[in-house]
Amino acid sequence: MHDVIEVDLDRVRAIITGLEGDRFSTADVIRGYCGGFFSNVATPAYYSLNAQFGKLLRRNADFLQIAHDEADVPIADDRDHKTRSSFWRRRA
């Protein structure tokens, strides 16, 4: 059984617009949307909310006026656990 979690793309676009600088991570957007960013330990990417959010950014890059910049960059989550994130750039 599959279900859908709705994400408001206008809100995502507003969060991206509010981020400082032209380069930002998927984690930055998740942090703004969800109030925090936490790695999905021992969760396959297919089931990971973070990975699915990254796919959502990629599918909606034109609407969000962003371009994928770099994948699989080491970062720390909000509990200082090591994980990885993609980075994006705003398009003019």
Secondary structure, DSSP 8 states (H G I E B T S, - for coil): --------HHHHHHHHHHSSSSEEEHHHHHHHHHS-----TT--GGG-HHHHHHHHHHHTHHHHTEEEEEEEEEEE-TT--EEEEEEEEE--
